[in-house]
Amino acid sequence: MNLKTAEDCLNLSERMIFLKKFIEAPSQVGSLTPSSRFLANKMLECIDWNTVRALAELGAGTGIFTKYIYRLKHPDCKVAVFEKDKVMRSEIAARYSKLSYFEDVLYLTQNVKSIGIKSLDVVVSGLPFALIEESVRENIIEQVIKILKPKGIFVAFQYSLQMKPLLLKKYSQVDISFVPFNFPPAFVYVCHK
Ligand SMILES: C[S@@+](CC[C@H](N)C(=O)[O-])C[C@H]1O[C@@H](n2cnc3c(N)ncnc32)[C@H](O)[C@@H]1O
C-alpha cells in the first residue's frame, strides 16, 4: 500500500494552491509549481545562520524557503516575510507564526522598519522579476540594496540570466549557479553588496 506521509500531503495541497494561484494571476505568481528542495538548498546554503540577525524573504509563495529559514535561523534572528497573495500568506503565517508577515514588497523599507529592523543581513527573493514591470523591478532592487547592511547579501532565483546586467551594476560581486532539479530549471544569483 502506498501510504503518504503528512509532509507529502502538505506538498500536494501546497502544489494545488500554487497552481490555482498561477491560473488566477500568472504574471504575479510566475511559475506553475513551488520551487524544489534542491533550489531551496542552493538558495540558502550561502547564508551564515550563526551571524544573521535580520532577514527578509520576498515572494514566499507557499513557503518552501520559509520552511527552511524557520528551521535554520538563529533564535534572535528577525524575519520579515512578504507575500502578495492573501491565501498563501495566511497559510504560511499559520504554520510559522513567529515570523512577521507583509503583503507587498513595494513597501519593503517601510514594513521592515515598522518591526524595528534598521538594516538587513540577507534578502532572499522568489520574486518573478522577469514578469515585473521595469520601473517596479528597479524600485524593489533599489530598496533592497539600500536596506542591506554593508556586507549584506541578496539571494534570488530566476529562470533566465536576464537580471545579470542589472545586478552586476549594483553589487560588488555576483555569483551565479544553475539548479537543474527544479521545474523549470533555475539560476541562483548570490549578490554581495
Ligand atoms: C515564483 S513564485 C515563488 C514562490 C516561492 N518562493 C517558491 O520558490 O516556491 C513568486 C511569488 O512572489 C509573489 N509576489 C509577486 N509579486 C509580489 C509583490 N510585489 N509582493 C509580494 N509578493 C509578490 C507571488 O504571489 C508568488 O507567490
The ligand as an SDF file (V2000), in Angstrom:
LIG
                    3D

 27 29  0  0  0  0  0  0  0  0999 V2000
    7.7630   32.2540   -8.4560 C   0  0  0  0  0  0  0  0  0  0  0  0
    6.7250   32.3910   -7.0020 S   0  0  0  0  0  0  0  0  0  0  0  0
    7.9110   31.8250   -5.7950 C   0  0  0  0  0  0  0  0  0  0  0  0
    7.2500   31.2930   -4.5570 C   0  0  0  0  0  0  0  0  0  0  0  0
    8.2030   30.5650   -3.5980 C   0  0  0  0  0  0  0  0  0  0  0  0
    9.2390   31.4390   -3.0990 N   0  0  0  0  0  0  0  0  0  0  0  0
    8.8480   29.3790   -4.2710 C   0  0  0  0  0  0  0  0  0  0  0  0
   10.0360   29.4830   -4.6150 O   0  0  0  0  0  0  0  0  0  0  0  0
    8.1650   28.3630   -4.4710 O   0  0  0  0  0  0  0  0  0  0  0  0
    6.6430   34.1680   -6.7760 C   0  0  0  0  0  0  0  0  0  0  0  0
    5.8200   34.6380   -5.5830 C   0  0  0  0  0  0  0  0  0  0  0  0
    6.0110   36.0690   -5.4560 O   0  0  0  0  0  0  0  0  0  0  0  0
    4.7670   36.6480   -5.0780 C   0  0  0  0  0  0  0  0  0  0  0  0
    4.8070   38.0820   -5.4370 N   0  0  0  0  0  0  0  0  0  0  0  0
    4.8250   38.6140   -6.6810 C   0  0  0  0  0  0  0  0  0  0  0  0
    4.8760   39.9590   -6.6160 N   0  0  0  0  0  0  0  0  0  0  0  0
    4.9130   40.2830   -5.2920 C   0  0  0  0  0  0  0  0  0  0  0  0
    4.9790   41.5070   -4.5690 C   0  0  0  0  0  0  0  0  0  0  0  0
    5.0120   42.6980   -5.1960 N   0  0  0  0  0  0  0  0  0  0  0  0
    4.9990   41.4720   -3.2190 N   0  0  0  0  0  0  0  0  0  0  0  0
    4.9690   40.2830   -2.5580 C   0  0  0  0  0  0  0  0  0  0  0  0
    4.8990   39.0840   -3.1820 N   0  0  0  0  0  0  0  0  0  0  0  0
    4.8750   39.0770   -4.5360 C   0  0  0  0  0  0  0  0  0  0  0  0
    3.7380   35.8320   -5.8330 C   0  0  0  0  0  0  0  0  0  0  0  0
    2.4430   35.9630   -5.2840 O   0  0  0  0  0  0  0  0  0  0  0  0
    4.3250   34.4190   -5.7310 C   0  0  0  0  0  0  0  0  0  0  0  0
    3.8320   33.7480   -4.6180 O   0  0  0  0  0  0  0  0  0  0  0  0
  1  2  1  0
  2  3  1  0
  2 10  1  0
  3  4  1  0
  4  5  1  0
  5  6  1  0
  5  7  1  0
  7  8  2  0
  7  9  1  0
 10 11  1  0
 11 12  1  0
 11 26  1  0
 12 13  1  0
 13 14  1  0
 13 24  1  0
 14 15  1  0
 14 23  1  0
 15 16  2  0
 16 17  1  0
 17 18  1  0
 17 23  2  0
 18 19  1  0
 18 20  2  0
 20 21  1  0
 21 22  2  0
 22 23  1  0
 24 25  1  0
 24 26  1  0
 26 27  1  0
M  CHG  2   2   1   9  -1
M  END
$$$$
